[in-house]
Amino acid sequence: MTTRYRIEPLETDESARWDELITPYETAGVFHRNPWLDFLIATRGVEFRRWAIREGHRTQGYFCGAIQRKGPFAALGSPLTGWQTPFMGPIVNRDVDFGGLLDALDVLAREEHLAVVELGNPQLPENVMRAAGYDIKPACTLLVRLTPGNQAAMWNGLDSKCRNQVRKAQKSRLTIDETESPDIVDEYYDQYTAAMHNRGLAVQYPRDHAHRLFSFLIKADLLFALRVRDQAGRVLATGLFPHDQRAVYYWAGASWPDARELCPNDFLQWHLMCLAAERGLTRYDMLGTGHFKSKFGGTLVPWTRWRRFRGPTARWAWHAYELCVAKRREIARRIPRLLTRKGTWSQYA
C-alpha cells in the first residue's frame, strides 16, 4: 500500500534529541516528553518506541507509543486506557493530512502485527477518525482560559460561590506555597487515601506512582506541586499539576476532610490558575468534569479516545478483557465499603 506519509523508526541521534525535536509542533505536550514517558516506563513496565513521520525527504512530525500484549494480542497505545495519561497521539501541526497519517499508521500496524491501536489527542478530527474505522470512546473535560497579565478576567470567570470561598480562605489566613520537596507526595497521598476511605472507595494507584511522577517531572520543571497551610502550619490541601509550555493539567489534588470548611481546595485552584498565567500558560485542562471543577469558569469540550481493531476476533477478545477488568474494579470498590461497615478497614490501610 502506497501512502503519502511513512512512519519510520528514529535514528539513535534523533532519539537522543526527542524533547527538542517535538517541542515546535502544535500537538506536542507534556505527555509526549521524556520525563512523562519515563514515568510510564517505571510504573507500567512498558517500553516506548519513537518514530518520525516522513513525507519524501521532509519530516512532518513524530509519533511515540508502547506495544503491550494482552493475551495473544498486541496493542499499540498512545496512550492505552489505564495509564493515568490523558493523551498522546501524533505530534504534528494542525495542517497535516490526518487521513494520510492514519493510512501510514495502518501500514505500521500490519508490519508490527498489531491487533489494536488506541490513540488519544484532542486534535484528531472525528470525521477522519471514523472514516478510518476507529471507534470513539467519548468523554468531556473542562478547559479554563488563563489570561496572562489579566488576573481580573480569570477572577470574574469564577462563579460567585467560588469567589466567596477563596475570600474565606484568605480571611482565614491560609497560605500556599510551591515546593520541590518530595515530602509533598506523602502529604498528598495520605490525604488522598483518607478521602477515598472516607467515601468507602479503594485507592486507584499506589503511593509509588505519585512519587515517580513527582521525581521525573519536578526536575524537568514540568510540575507545579502546591500545598495549602493554616496559621499553625498544618498542611490542609495539596495538588500535583503537570504542565508544558502551553497548558497546565489537573492530575491530583486532595485535602483533609476536617479542613474543608476553610475552603483550601478552592484557594489552591485559584492560586494555581494565577501561577500558571504568570508563567505564560493560557489553558487549564481539568481532565474531567464534576461539580467542584465546574466552579472555575471552564468550557465543556469533547475529550475522546480512539481505538481500531484489526479483525472481529480482536474486538471481541478486547471487550471481554475490559469487562473482566471492570468487574474486578467494581469488586475492589465495594470491598472497602464492606470492610468499613465491619470496622476492620484499618487492617488494610
Long-range contacts (C-beta under 8 A, 24 or more apart in sequence): 1-103, 1-106, 1-107, 3-100, 3-103, 3-104, 3-107, 4-55, 4-97, 4-100, 4-103, 4-104, 5-53, 5-54, 5-55, 5-60, 5-97, 5-100, 5-101, 5-103, 5-104, 6-53, 6-54, 6-55, 6-104, 6-107, 7-51, 7-52, 7-53, 7-54, 7-63, 7-104, 7-105, 7-107, 7-108, 8-51, 8-52, 8-54, 9-49, 9-50, 9-51, 9-52, 10-50, 10-51, 10-52, 10-62, 14-50, 14-52, 15-50, 18-50, 18-62, 18-64, 21-62, 22-62, 22-91, 23-245, 25-61, 25-62, 25-91, 25-92, 25-93, 26-92, 26-93, 26-94, 26-123, 27-61, 27-89, 27-90, 27-91, 27-92, 27-93, 27-94, 27-121, 27-123, 28-91, 28-244, 29-87, 29-244, 29-246, 29-247, 30-217, 30-222, 30-242, 30-243, 30-244, 30-249, 31-79, 31-85, 31-86, 31-87, 31-88, 31-242, 32-64, 32-88, 32-91, 33-220, 33-222, 33-244, 34-220, 35-216, 35-217, 35-219, 35-220, 35-222, 36-85, 36-216, 36-217, 36-222, 36-242, 37-64, 38-216, 39-212, 39-213, 39-216, 39-217, 40-66, 40-79, 40-83, 40-85, 42-212, 42-216, 43-84, 43-205, 43-208, 43-209, 43-212, 43-213, 44-83, 46-77, 51-108, 53-90, 53-92, 53-96, 53-101, 53-104, 60-92, 60-93, 60-96, 61-90, 61-91, 61-92, 61-93, 61-96, 61-101, 62-90, 62-91, 63-89, 63-90, 63-91, 63-105, 64-88, 64-91, 67-112, 67-114, 70-116, 70-317, 70-318, 70-321, 71-317, 71-321, 72-317, 73-115, 73-116, 73-314, 73-317, 73-318, 74-112, 74-113, 74-114, 74-115, 74-116, 75-114, 75-115, 75-116, 75-117, 75-118, 75-318, 76-108, 76-109, 76-112, 76-114, 76-116, 76-117, 76-118, 77-118, 78-118, 78-119, 78-120, 79-118, 79-120, 80-118, 81-118, 81-137, 81-305, 84-205, 84-209, 84-251, 85-120, 86-120, 86-141, 86-249, 86-285, 86-287, 86-303, 87-120, 87-121, 87-122, 88-119, 88-120, 88-121, 89-119, 89-120, 89-121, 89-123, 89-124, 90-119, 90-121, 90-124, 92-123, 94-123, 98-124, 98-125, 98-128, 98-129, 99-128, 99-131, 99-132, 102-128, 102-129, 102-132, 102-134, 103-132, 106-132, 109-308, 109-310, 110-310, 114-310, 115-309, 115-310, 115-311, 115-314, 115-318, 116-307, 116-308, 116-309, 116-310, 116-314, 116-318, 117-307, 117-308, 117-310, 118-305, 118-306, 118-307, 119-305, 119-306, 119-307, 120-304, 120-305, 120-306, 122-301, 122-302, 122-303, 122-304, 124-304, 124-306, 126-302, 126-304, 129-306, 132-308, 133-308, 134-306, 134-307, 134-308, 135-306, 135-307, 135-308, 135-309, 136-304, 136-305, 136-306, 137-304, 137-305, 137-306, 137-307, 138-302, 138-304, 139-288, 139-302, 139-303, 139-304, 139-305, 140-288, 140-289, 140-300, 140-301, 140-302, 140-303, 141-285, 141-286, 141-287, 141-288, 141-289, 141-300, 141-301, 141-303, 142-285, 142-286, 142-288, 142-289, 142-293, 142-294, 142-296, 142-298, 142-299, 142-300, 142-301, 143-283, 143-284, 143-285, 143-286, 143-298, 143-299, 143-301, 144-273, 144-283, 144-284, 144-285, 144-286, 144-296, 144-297, 144-298, 144-299, 145-282, 145-283, 145-284, 145-297, 145-299, 146-248, 146-273, 146-276, 146-277, 146-281, 146-282, 146-283, 146-284, 147-277, 147-282, 148-277, 148-278, 148-280, 148-281, 148-282, 149-277, 151-274, 151-277, 154-273, 154-274, 154-277, 154-297, 157-296, 157-297, 158-270, 158-295, 158-296, 158-297, 159-294, 159-295, 159-297, 161-295, 162-266, 162-270, 162-295, 162-296, 165-263, 165-266, 165-267, 166-263, 166-266, 166-267, 166-270, 168-262, 168-263, 169-228, 169-262, 169-263, 169-264, 169-266, 169-267, 170-267, 172-230, 172-231, 172-262, 172-263, 173-230, 173-231, 174-228, 174-229, 174-230, 174-231, 174-236, 174-262, 174-264, 174-267, 175-228, 175-229, 176-226, 176-227, 176-228, 176-229, 176-267, 176-268, 176-271, 177-226, 177-227, 177-229, 178-224, 178-225, 178-226, 178-275, 179-225, 179-226, 179-227, 180-218, 180-225, 182-211, 182-214, 182-215, 184-214, 184-225, 184-227, 184-238, 184-240, 185-210, 185-211, 185-214, 185-240, 187-227, 187-235, 187-238, 188-238, 188-239, 188-240, 188-252, 188-253, 188-254, 191-237, 191-238, 191-254, 191-255, 191-256, 192-252, 192-254, 193-349, 194-254, 194-256, 194-257, 195-254, 195-255, 195-257, 196-336, 197-336, 197-340, 197-345, 197-349, 198-257, 200-336, 200-337, 200-340, 201-333, 201-336, 201-337, 202-332, 202-333, 202-335, 202-336, 210-240, 210-252, 213-240, 213-242, 213-251, 214-240, 217-242, 224-248, 224-272, 224-275, 224-276, 226-268, 226-271, 226-272, 226-275, 228-255, 228-264, 228-267, 228-268, 230-259, 230-262, 234-259, 236-262, 236-264, 237-264, 237-265, 237-267, 237-268, 238-268, 239-268, 239-269, 239-272, 241-272, 241-276, 243-276, 243-279, 243-281, 245-280, 245-281, 246-281, 246-282, 246-283, 247-281, 247-282, 247-283, 247-284, 247-285, 248-272, 248-276, 248-281, 248-283, 248-284, 248-285, 249-284, 249-285, 249-286, 249-287, 250-284, 250-285, 250-286, 250-287, 250-288, 250-293, 251-287, 265-292, 266-295, 269-296, 270-296
